[in-house]
């Protein structure tokens, strides 16, 4: 998915909800502390060259209810 597609979806979204790998929902009062792109170029033990690129979201879940993430077009 491209960033432009995410922006289009967020413009009309009523809420933003994340699920952990185990299927558990992240509480609504979370906030995003960091977003980044991780790029990895490497050669494995078989000599195969690979390139990986992933987006990383760091979420904070605490008793900090004033930082609730709202869907909006900024």
N, C-alpha and C positions, 0 to 999 in steps of 0.2 A: 504494500500500500504506500502511496506517495503522500508526502506532507500536505500537498494541496488537497488531497481527498480527505484527510483528517480534518483540515481546517473547514472544509465544506460541511462535514458531519457535525462538528462542534458548533457551527453557527446556528444550527436548529435544535441541538440536543437539549433536553430538559435536565440531564444529569450526566456525570461522568463516573463510571463505576469500573473498578479493576478487580480481577480475580487472581488469586495466587495459583501456582501450579497445582496445588492440592485441591483446587476448586473452591476454597474458602474466599468469601468476599472481603475486600478491604473496607473497613468502616468508613462511613460517609464523612467523618471529620478529618480525614487524612489531608495532607498537602504534599505537593511535589517539591522536593528539595534540590533535585538535580535531574537533568536530562542530558544525555550524551550519545554520541555515535562511537562505537568501538570498532576499529578496523584491525584485522589480523591477516597478515601475509606470512605464509610459512611453507616449508617443505617437510612433508612427513617422512617417516623411516623408509617408505617405499620409493622415495624420490618424486612423489606427486606434489606439484605446486598447487597451493590452494589460497583462495582469498575469501575471507568472511567479513561481513559488515552487519552489525546489529545495533538497534537502538536500546539504550538502557535508561529505565526510569527508576529513580530512587524516591520512595514514598516514605513519609513520616506519619506514624500513627501514635498519637499521644493524647493527653487530655487538653489539647490546644484547639478548642472549637472555633476560634476566631479566624482560622486560616482555611476554612472550607473551600475547596476548589469548585468554582462554578463554571459551567459551560458559557462561553461568551466569545465574541469576535473582538479582539483587541487591536 
